[in-house]
Each structure stands twice: as structure tokens, then as C-alpha cells.
Amino acid sequence: MVSKPEIVPEDYKEKYGFSDPTDYYAVKGIKGLSEEVIHEISRIHDEPAWMEQIRLKALRHFLERKPPAWAPILSQIDFQSFYYYAKPVERPANSWDELPEYIRRTYDKLGIPEAEKKFLAGVGAVYESEAVYHSIQKELEKQGVIFTDTVTALKEYPDIMKRYFGTVVPYTDNYIAALQTAVWSAGSFVYVPEGVKVSMPLQAYFRINARNMGQFERTLIIAEPYSEVQYIEGCTAPVYSSQSLHSAVVEIIAKKGSFVKYTTLQNWSKDVLNLVTKRAHAYEEATVSWVDFNGGSRITHKYPSVYLLGPRAKADIISVAYAGAGQVQDTGGKAVHLAKDTSSKIISRSVSKDGGHTAYRGLLHIAKGAKNAKSVVRCDAMLLDQKSTTATYPYMEIQEDDATVTHEATVGKVGEEQLFYLMSRGISEGDALSMIVNGFLEPFTKELPMAYAVEFNRIMSLEITNAVG
């Protein structure tokens, strides 16, 4: 089993690291991997037979498949040691007052009611394996926008689910996708009708509470032609002496002329193993934007990708990672150009300290016939001490002569002159270092709504100042 890191900032414990009692759960926990566990999850969800069959096929594929050679850490994980399902409430609530008090208290601390007060388009909360709350503005409902949890969508919109589920990320795609497809629960389902523009972001919060818990949310976003939607997710977990597992699959279908922006602000505790597959299909003139921050967690493997399937489709990927003591952030982005006049931009920035390790792992593929494809790839890493490390694994497959590709990578440390200048103005070393790091990560923060940008800067400041005492 993978060892856990030793350092957890006290401010994290205070705001995010608390845990709630599990005595009152409707289903306290289903542990281990077997066909019996799959049958039980499917029974609890009251799923159609076709979904149960997909789960069983995915489980068999996972058990037969070996971990990828490039990620040896996965072979050390005992997947039988995790709880693959826990249900805190009998059914999702339609208002905060319907939730159990301990769950309301948890999300009060995390700020979800405040998000409601700011008139955001919709808020969803996933606690352990199940959605516990979903809200959407009445005006959006009138326009035909659907924002619910994936389990509910399976019952209420079975035709849409059957048509699109697993089409972007099939269970055969990779080792972790097979596991996730077998045991998925909850997640968000978003459907935006043709021509509808959702002016404010939809939000989701994912919370792991129980010890040794696995959370496996499945998110599906469908943007019909010329529609627009933004989706933001936040993630937290308490601090335990044993590990938890988070494995998500996100599938996005962006049809002709649509715009989808998906933002993640991840701040899992440092005993969470975070293994995620995020992928989008962008059709003619569609734009997909991934804005991804990876902090917290013991290990992260995450590479948001866009398959550019139609002419003039566009991909924008911003991936930011922060690794402290005992952490490995293996992140990046992928763009696959399969049509002419497509464009992509992959920007990756990482910060390592106290022996943390970051890695950029990316793929750029331009297929034969994808004429006039353009791509810019840039990955920059900052090391804050001699113990920390970083690596870059860019992989480029350019099969079309009529293409424009640029790639740039840098590794650097904090400039002593910068630090001296700020400290000479009366700024402490910790605050000066924090200012420099936040400036380095500015391509990410400028893409965030103001409240999220403030929270992000606060998280980074806590990490950096704790690092220098």
C-alpha cells in the first residue's frame, strides 16, 4: 500500500479536515470488489439491466487488466481495501432544510449556501457516493436545461443516458476507467438545449467523509448546437491515517458551435488517491475549455483531453499542479486533432516544495488530413527547494504536414532578487514567496470567478507560508 505523507497544514484540518459521524448513514458501506458488490450497487440504484451489464463487463475488464507500466504506483494500491458505496441519505433533497443537520453543517462550513445566495445558476452536492442536494433556477428549467445527479438522470432521462454514457470514455479505455465504470455513483448530469446560453456557472461540490471511502462520481455534460455552459467543481475530504480513493470520469459532448467550460478547484486531503479521466468531444466550431487545479491528495493522475472532431473546433486546457511533502501530482492535458482548421492550447504550470514531485504528461496528436491545425503547448515548473523534483513527458504525433505546432518548457526557481526586493519593502519571507508563486500561477486564477480566485490564493498562501515556517 502506498505510504501517506506526514505534513498536513493545520488550517486545512480546521476548514476541510473535519469529519462527520457515519452512524446515521442509510447505507454504511459496501467494501471490496466483486460481482456481488456490483449487483448490490445496481439494486440500490434501481438501475435498468443494460447499466448493470455495463458495470459487470467493466469489472471483469478491470480485474483482467494490468496497471499501466508508466504508472507503477497503481500496482501498489489494494483496491479490495476500499468501501465502494456509502449512502448518507435515502434520497436527494430539493432544499437545504430537507437535509440532515450534520450534512447541512458540513456544507455550511464549505460555503455552499453562500454560493446559493450569490444567485448562481445551480448547485449540486455529492457526499460520499450519493448526491444529497441539487438546485437550479426556475428560469433555466423553463428553457429546458437539466441539472441533476447522474443516478436520477438514469431514471428520468434513460434515453439520453443510454445514448451517451460511455461513448466518450468507454470502460475499455484505461485501467482506472474500467474500475470507475464498474462502481460509479452520483456525479452531475447536465443537458443544455440548442441555442440556450447559461449565463452563470453551475456548481458541484464533492465530499469524501468516511475512512477508506472510495468516491466514484460520473459526470456527463451534453451541450446541444450553439449552446453555452460553465461548470465548476470543488473537492474536499477529512484527514485520516488511512487512505481514501477518488476516481471520477467526466464526459463532455460539445456539439456544433457550442461552448463548454469546465473548472476544477481540487483540494483533497493528503491521504486521498486521486485518479481521474476527463475527456471531451468537440464538434464543428465547438470550443471546450478545461481549467484544472490539482492540489491536496497523495497522488493525482489527471490529463483533461479534447478530441477535435469537427472543422474549426477549439480546445483550451489550463492545468495547474501543486505538490508538497509526500505528494505526487502527475497532470497535464491532451489534444487530438482529427479535423481541419482546428486549434488547441495546452498551458501547464506546477509548483513543488518540501520534496514534492510534479510531472507534466501530455499528448498532442494531429491526424493525417487535419490540415491547417494549430497547437501551442507550454509547460513551466517552479521548484522552491533542492529536495523537490519535476518532470516533463510530452508526446507529439504530427501526421499532417500542413500544421503549426509550438512547444516550450521551462524549469526554474524563485529569483533571489525578487525575494530580496519584496522583503526589503517590509514583506515577510513567507508572504513574499506566496506572492511570487501566485503570480506564477496567474494564468489559472484569471480564469476563475472572483470568489474562487480569492479562495485559491488563500489555499496557496497557506501552503507556501507553512512551508517556510
C-alpha positions in Angstrom: 0.0 0.0 0.0 1.2 3.5 -0.8 2.5 5.4 2.2 0.9 8.6 3.4 2.5 12.0 3.7 3.3 13.3 7.1 2.6 17.1 6.8 -1.0 18.4 6.8 -1.5 22.2 7.3 -3.4 23.0 10.4 -5.7 25.4 8.6 -6.7 22.6 6.2 -7.7 20.5 9.2 -9.8 23.3 10.6 -11.7 24.2 7.4 -11.7 21.0 5.4 -10.3 18.2 7.5 -13.2 17.7 9.9 -15.4 14.5 9.5 -19.0 13.7 10.4 -20.3 10.6 12.1 -21.4 7.7 9.9 -23.8 6.1 12.4 -26.8 7.7 10.7 -26.0 6.6 7.1 -28.8 4.9 5.1 -26.1 2.5 3.8 -23.0 2.5 5.9 -20.6 0.9 3.4 -20.0 -1.8 0.8 -16.4 -2.9 0.8 -14.3 -4.7 -1.8 -14.6 -5.6 -5.4 -16.8 -8.5 -6.6 -19.8 -9.2 -8.8 -21.9 -9.3 -5.7 -20.9 -5.7 -4.9 -21.8 -4.6 -8.4 -25.2 -6.3 -8.1 -25.9 -4.5 -4.8 -24.9 -1.1 -6.1 -27.1 -1.6 -9.1 -30.0 -2.8 -6.9 -29.7 0.2 -4.6 -29.9 2.5 -7.6 -32.8 0.5 -9.1 -30.9 0.6 -12.4 -32.0 -0.8 -15.8 -30.5 -4.1 -16.8 -28.3 -2.5 -19.5 -26.4 -0.4 -17.0 -25.9 -3.4 -14.7 -24.4 -5.3 -17.6 -22.0 -2.5 -18.4 -20.9 -2.5 -14.8 -20.2 -6.2 -14.8 -18.3 -6.1 -18.1 -16.2 -3.2 -16.7 -15.4 -5.1 -13.5 -14.2 -8.2 -15.4 -12.1 -6.0 -17.7 -10.6 -4.2 -14.7 -9.7 -7.5 -12.9 -8.2 -8.9 -16.1 -6.2 -5.8 -17.0 -2.8 -4.9 -15.5 -1.9 -1.4 -14.3 -0.1 0.6 -16.9 3.7 0.3 -16.8 4.2 4.1 -16.9 2.3 4.4 -13.5 3.9 1.8 -11.2 2.3 3.3 -8.2 -1.1 1.9 -9.2 0.2 -1.7 -8.8 0.8 -0.9 -5.1 -2.9 0.0 -4.4 -5.0 -2.6 -2.7 -8.3 -1.9 -4.4 -10.1 -4.5 -2.2 -9.5 -2.4 0.9 -11.9 0.4 -0.1 -15.6 1.0 0.5 -17.2 1.4 -2.9 -20.5 2.7 -1.8 -22.0 4.6 1.1 -25.3 6.4 1.2 -25.8 9.2 3.8 -29.4 9.9 2.9 -32.4 8.0 1.4 -33.0 10.5 -1.4 -31.6 13.8 -2.8 -33.1 16.9 -1.2 -34.7 19.8 -3.1 -33.9 22.3 -0.4 -31.3 22.7 2.4 -33.9 22.3 5.1 -34.6 18.8 3.9 -31.0 17.6 4.6 -29.9 16.0 7.8 -28.4 18.6 10.2 -24.8 17.1 10.1 -24.7 17.4 6.3 -26.1 20.9 6.4 -23.4 21.8 8.9 -20.7 20.3 6.7 -21.7 22.2 3.6 -22.2 25.4 5.6 -18.5 25.1 6.6 -17.6 24.6 2.9 -19.7 27.6 1.8 -22.3 26.0 -0.4 -25.3 28.0 1.0 -23.3 31.2 0.3 -23.0 30.1 -3.3 -26.8 29.9 -3.4 -27.0 33.4 -2.0 -24.9 34.7 -4.9 -27.6 33.6 -7.4 -25.5 31.1 -9.2 -27.4 29.1 -11.8 -27.3 25.8 -10.0 -25.6 23.9 -7.1 -25.2 20.2 -6.6 -23.6 18.5 -3.6 -22.3 14.9 -3.6 -21.5 13.4 -0.2 -19.7 10.0 -0.3 -21.4 8.0 -3.1 -24.7 9.9 -3.5 -26.0 13.3 -4.5 -27.6 14.9 -1.4 -28.8 18.2 -2.9 -29.5 19.8 -6.3 -30.9 23.2 -7.1 -31.5 25.0 -10.4 -33.0 28.3 -11.2 -36.6 28.1 -12.4 -35.8 30.3 -15.4 -33.3 27.7 -16.6 -35.8 24.9 -16.1 -38.2 26.8 -18.4 -35.5 26.9 -21.1 -35.1 23.1 -20.9 -31.8 23.0 -19.0 -31.4 19.8 -17.0 -29.0 19.8 -14.0 -29.4 16.8 -11.8 -27.3 13.9 -10.4 -26.4 11.0 -12.7 -28.3 8.4 -10.8 -31.5 10.4 -11.1 -30.8 11.0 -14.8 -30.6 7.3 -15.3 -34.2 7.0 -14.1 -35.7 10.2 -15.5 -33.8 10.6 -18.8 -32.9 6.9 -19.7 -32.8 7.5 -23.5 -30.2 10.3 -23.2 -28.1 8.3 -20.7 -28.1 5.2 -22.8 -27.3 7.2 -26.0 -24.2 9.0 -24.5 -23.0 7.1 -21.4 -19.5 5.6 -22.1 -19.3 7.0 -25.6 -16.5 9.5 -24.8 -14.8 7.3 -22.1 -15.6 3.6 -22.6 -14.7 1.2 -19.9 -12.1 -0.3 -22.1 -10.2 3.0 -22.4 -7.9 2.6 -19.5 -7.3 0.7 -16.2 -9.0 3.2 -13.9 -11.9 4.0 -16.3 -12.7 0.3 -16.1 -12.9 0.4 -12.3 -14.8 3.6 -12.3 -17.4 2.4 -14.8 -18.0 -0.7 -12.6 -18.6 1.1 -9.3 -19.7 4.7 -10.3 -22.3 6.5 -8.2 -23.6 10.0 -8.3 -21.9 12.8 -10.2 -23.6 15.5 -12.3 -25.8 15.3 -15.4 -26.1 18.5 -17.4 -28.1 18.9 -20.6 -28.3 22.3 -22.4 -30.8 22.6 -25.3 -29.9 24.1 -28.6 -29.2 27.8 -28.5 -29.5 28.2 -24.7 -26.8 30.2 -23.0 -26.4 29.5 -19.3 -25.1 32.9 -18.2 -24.0 31.9 -14.7 -21.9 28.8 -13.7 -23.4 25.5 -12.5 -21.6 24.3 -9.4 -20.9 20.9 -7.8 -19.1 20.0 -4.5 -17.7 16.6 -3.9 -17.1 15.5 -0.3 -15.5 12.3 1.0 -16.3 11.8 4.7 -15.8 8.2 5.8 -12.5 6.5 6.4 -11.2 4.3 3.5 -14.0 5.6 1.3 -14.0 5.5 -2.4 -15.8 8.1 -4.3 -16.6 7.5 -8.0 -18.7 10.2 -9.4 -19.7 10.1 -13.1 -20.4 13.4 -14.8 -22.0 13.8 -18.2 -22.4 17.1 -19.9 -24.2 17.5 -23.2 -24.2 20.9 -25.0 -26.5 21.0 -28.0 -25.6 23.2 -31.0 -24.9 26.8 -30.2 -25.4 26.4 -26.5 -23.1 27.6 -23.7 -22.5 26.4 -20.2 -19.9 26.7 -17.5 -19.5 24.1 -14.8 -17.3 24.4 -11.6 -16.5 21.7 -9.1 -14.8 21.8 -5.8 -13.4 18.8 -3.8 -12.5 18.2 -0.2 -12.0 15.4 2.3 -11.1 15.0 6.0 -7.7 13.9 7.2 -7.3 10.2 8.2 -4.3 7.9 9.0 -5.6 5.6 6.2 -6.2 6.3 2.6 -9.3 7.1 0.6 -9.8 6.8 -3.2 -11.3 9.2 -5.6 -11.8 8.2 -9.2 -14.0 10.2 -11.5 -14.9 10.1 -15.2 -16.1 13.2 -16.9 -17.6 13.0 -20.4 -18.4 16.1 -22.4 -20.2 16.2 -25.7 -19.9 19.7 -27.3 -22.0 19.9 -30.5 -21.7 22.3 -33.4 -20.9 25.9 -32.3 -21.3 25.2 -28.6 -19.1 26.4 -25.7 -18.3 24.4 -22.6 -16.0 25.5 -19.8 -15.2 23.0 -17.0 -13.3 24.3 -14.0 -11.9 22.2 -11.1 -10.6 23.5 -7.8 -9.3 20.4 -6.1 -8.2 20.5 -2.5 -8.4 16.9 -1.3 -6.7 15.9 1.9 -3.2 14.4 1.6 -4.4 10.8 2.2 -6.6 10.7 -1.0 -5.5 8.9 -4.1 -7.0 10.9 -7.0 -7.3 9.0 -10.3 -9.4 10.8 -12.9 -10.3 10.6 -16.6 -11.7 13.8 -18.2 -12.5 13.9 -21.9 -14.5 16.0 -24.3 -15.7 15.5 -27.9 -15.8 18.9 -29.7 -17.6 19.0 -33.0 -17.7 21.7 -35.7 -16.9 25.2 -34.4 -17.3 24.0 -30.8 -15.0 25.2 -28.0 -14.1 23.2 -24.9 -12.1 24.8 -22.1 -10.6 22.8 -19.2 -9.4 24.9 -16.2 -7.9 22.5 -13.7 -6.1 22.9 -10.3 -4.6 19.9 -8.6 -3.6 20.4 -5.0 -4.0 18.2 -2.0 -4.2 14.4 -2.5 -1.3 11.9 -2.0 -1.3 11.0 -5.7 -3.0 12.6 -8.7 -3.2 11.2 -12.2 -5.3 13.5 -14.4 -5.0 14.7 -18.0 -8.1 16.6 -19.3 -8.3 15.9 -23.0 -10.3 17.2 -26.0 -10.9 15.3 -29.3 -11.4 17.9 -32.0 -13.8 16.1 -34.3 -15.2 18.9 -36.5 -13.7 21.7 -38.5 -12.7 24.8 -36.6 -13.2 23.1 -33.2 -11.1 24.6 -30.4 -9.5 23.3 -27.2 -8.1 25.4 -24.3 -6.5 23.5 -21.5 -5.0 25.1 -18.4 -3.6 22.6 -15.9 -2.1 23.8 -12.6 -0.5 21.5 -10.0 1.0 22.0 -6.5 2.9 19.2 -4.8 4.1 19.5 -1.2 5.8 16.9 1.1 4.9 13.3 0.2 2.8 14.4 -2.8 2.9 13.4 -6.5 1.0 15.5 -9.0 1.1 13.8 -12.4 -1.0 16.0 -14.5 -1.2 17.7 -17.9 -3.5 17.7 -21.0 -4.2 16.1 -24.3 -5.5 17.5 -27.6 -6.3 15.2 -30.5 -6.8 17.0 -33.9 -9.0 14.9 -36.2 -10.4 17.7 -38.5 -9.1 20.6 -40.5 -8.7 24.2 -39.2 -8.7 23.0 -35.6 -6.7 24.7 -32.8 -5.6 23.8 -29.3 -3.7 25.4 -26.5 -2.3 23.5 -23.5 -0.8 25.5 -20.7 0.7 23.7 -17.7 2.2 25.2 -14.6 3.4 23.4 -11.5 5.0 24.3 -8.1 6.9 21.8 -6.0 8.2 22.2 -2.4 9.4 20.1 0.5 10.3 17.1 -1.7 7.0 17.2 -3.6 7.1 15.9 -7.2 5.2 17.3 -10.2 5.0 15.9 -13.7 3.6 17.2 -17.0 2.3 14.4 -19.1 0.7 15.5 -22.4 -0.3 14.3 -25.8 -0.7 16.3 -29.0 -1.9 14.3 -32.0 -2.6 15.8 -35.4 -4.0 13.2 -37.7 -3.4 13.0 -41.4 -5.9 15.2 -43.2 -6.3 17.6 -40.2 -4.9 20.4 -42.4 -4.1 23.8 -41.0 -4.2 22.5 -37.4 -2.6 24.8 -34.9 -1.4 24.0 -31.4 0.6 25.7 -28.7 2.0 23.7 -25.8 3.7 25.3 -22.9 4.7 23.7 -19.6 6.5 25.7 -16.8 7.6 24.3 -13.5 8.8 26.1 -10.3 10.9 24.4 -7.7 11.0 26.0 -4.2 13.9 24.0 -2.8 16.6 21.4 -3.6 14.5 18.4 -2.4 11.6 18.9 -4.9 11.5 17.5 -8.4 9.6 17.9 -11.6 9.5 16.0 -14.9 8.0 16.6 -18.4 6.7 13.8 -20.7 5.4 15.5 -23.8 4.3 13.1 -26.6 3.6 14.5 -30.1 2.3 12.7 -33.1 2.2 15.0 -36.1 0.9 13.1 -39.1 -0.1 16.1 -41.2 2.5 18.4 -43.0 0.2 21.3 -43.1 0.2 22.1 -39.4 1.7 24.6 -37.0 3.0 23.4 -33.6 5.0 25.1 -30.9 6.2 23.6 -27.7 8.1 25.3 -24.9 9.1 24.0 -21.4 10.9 25.7 -18.6 12.1 24.8 -15.1 13.1 27.5 -12.6 13.3 28.5 -9.0 12.3 31.6 -7.1 14.6 34.5 -8.0 16.6 35.7 -5.1 16.5 39.2 -6.4 12.7 39.1 -6.5 12.6 37.8 -2.9 15.1 40.3 -1.7 13.2 43.2 -3.3 9.9 42.3 -1.7 11.4 41.6 1.8 13.3 44.9 1.6 9.8 46.5 1.4 8.8 45.0 4.8 7.1 41.9 3.4 7.9 38.7 5.3 9.7 35.8 3.5 6.6 33.6 3.6 4.3 36.3 2.2 6.8 37.3 -0.4 7.2 33.8 -1.6 3.4 33.4 -1.7 3.1 36.5 -3.8 5.7 35.2 -6.3 4.0 31.8 -6.6 0.5 33.2 -7.0 1.9 35.5 -9.8 3.4 32.4 -11.5 0.0 30.7 -11.4 -1.9 33.7 -12.7 -2.9 32.0 -16.0 -5.2 29.8 -13.8 -6.5 32.4 -11.4 -7.6 34.8 -14.1 -10.0 32.2 -15.4 -11.8 31.8 -12.1 -14.8 33.7 -10.8 -13.7 36.2 -8.1 -14.8 34.2 -5.1 -12.9 31.1 -6.4 -9.8 33.1 -7.2 -9.7 34.5 -3.6 -10.1 31.0 -2.2 -7.4 29.6 -4.5 -4.9 32.3 -3.5 -5.7 31.7 0.2 -5.1 27.9 -0.2 -1.7 28.6 -1.9 -0.7 31.2 0.7 -1.4 28.7 3.5 0.7 26.0 1.8 3.6 28.3 1.0 3.8 30.1 4.4 3.6 26.8 6.2 6.4 25.6 4.0 8.8 28.3 5.2 7.6 28.4 8.8 
